[in-house]
Amino acid sequence: MQAFANLVAKIDSFIWGWPLLILLLGTHIFLTIRLRFIQKYIGKGIKLSITKDQFAEGDVSQFSALATALAATIGTGNIVGVATAVALGGPGAVLWTWLTGVFGIATKYAESLLSVKYRVKTKDGTMAGGPMYVLEYGMKQRWLGLLFAIFTSIAAFGIGNTVQANSIASMVYETFKVPVWITGIIMAILTAIVILGGIKSIARVCDILVPFMAFFYVLGCLILLIMNYKTVPHTIALIFKTAFTGQAAVGGFAGSTIMLAMRYGVARGLFSNESGLGSAPIVAAAAQTRNPVRQALVSATGTFWDTVVVCAMTGLVLVNSGLWQQGLKGAALTKAAFSQIPTIGPIVLTVGLLTFVFSTILGWSYYGEKAIEYLFGKKAILPYRILWVIFVYIGSVWSLSFVWDLADLMNGLMAVPNLIALLALSGVIVSETKKYLWDDKLDEVCEEEAIKIEK
């Protein structure tokens, strides 16, 4: 078993190394250019996200689809992940994380557009979509759709469930000394209450939870920056300078090169916003939207909020604190930085992490559910939801380093068939964008009906 675990860890390290980083970042840049810098429409996307498309087909509002995607996306990567990037790549890694988010907006737009265009309507009238349906109906490659669904269903139980539950239980124990099994039971019950009601129930909770958790966390970051406002200009200058020159060794900090700053900044940015991995488009396909472009613009704002705002705020706080020079890494660095706010600092961080992680469990439950539905049909949904709740408890009480590696690997492998579809169907993406956005017909209703399937 240990030999297999070591093999998985090695493959995982390779997959999340330069091959995937180059493929993802290359796709981001390629789509940015082909879509004439779609990022300039981010304001329009934000406006659309709070506008209801009442007469459009779909299961949930555009905002609910965005909130659910953000629930799954905003997580420990935005807090601990950025701290890891700064510790290993230096202050310059913050700029590379930010730039990855800026370019990733184009990929999130593209994959969401395709998922709405090729979504299907099941026999009970609900929508189903995502890269698996794009691969089957857009590219006529069902075998790639099956692969994507398999990777997603496995990744969901790891990265979206057990490892998240484990991090919550560990954090609550460290902060409040509550036994992990008690946290596990409470979390399993709360998860069951939400997910057994399906996407509408998940969306209702995410509608409330996501704006609260993002505002609460960003407010904490702003307080820290205001407290140390005198050093903020120097911090920003340092981030830009070291992104292109590297960082000399200082104190306990080992020092980093430009390549390290770029590698860890890009890797953490990609991992955090999930642009190109194919997860968020699954819920985008459930949105009530008149045409694929409207929801694509809304979904693209997810990467903006996740990386361009939340990750950037975290990075600024961590570098501005100066604590990265003392050799602190990951969670320890973040905890030390937030401890600079007397009494309430650790509470802000704990509440932020708790809500981020719990919302990730909810969002990923829907991704995994849709992957299972694609593989086995509607009959598999209820057993899947019950299994999901059980694994929330298991994750809370077990240490699962092997599961993390396996889930991380599956998460990376999800990107491959999804990126194949994005590149192969880039002409369709451009055509739809021209039809509705560039020709100024964003309010038009798409005349193509969703494909009907008997599942």
Secondary structure, DSSP 8 states (H G I E B T S, - for coil): -HHHHHHHHHHHHHHTTHHHHHHHHHHHHHHHHHTT-GGGGHHHHHHHHTS--TTS-SSB-HHHHHHHHHHHHSSHIIIIIHHHHHHHH-THHHHHHHHHHHHHHHHHHHHHHHHHHT-EE-TTS-EE-SHHHIIIIIS--HHHHHHHHHHHHHHHHIIIIIHHHHHHHHHHHHHH---HHHHHHHHHHHHHHHHTTHHHHHHHHHHHHHHHHHHHHHHHHHHHHHHTGGGHHHHHHHHHHHHHH-B--BTTB--B-HHHHHHHHHHHHHHHH-TTTSSHHHHHTTB--SSHHHHHHHHHHHHIIIIIIIIHHHHHHHHHH-GGGGT--HHHHHHHHHTTSTTHHHHHHHHHHHHHHHHHHHHHHHHHHHHHHHHH-GGGHHHHHHHHHHHHHHHHHS--HHHHHHHHHHHHHHHHHHHHHHHHTHHHHHHHHIIIIITT-TTS---S--EE---
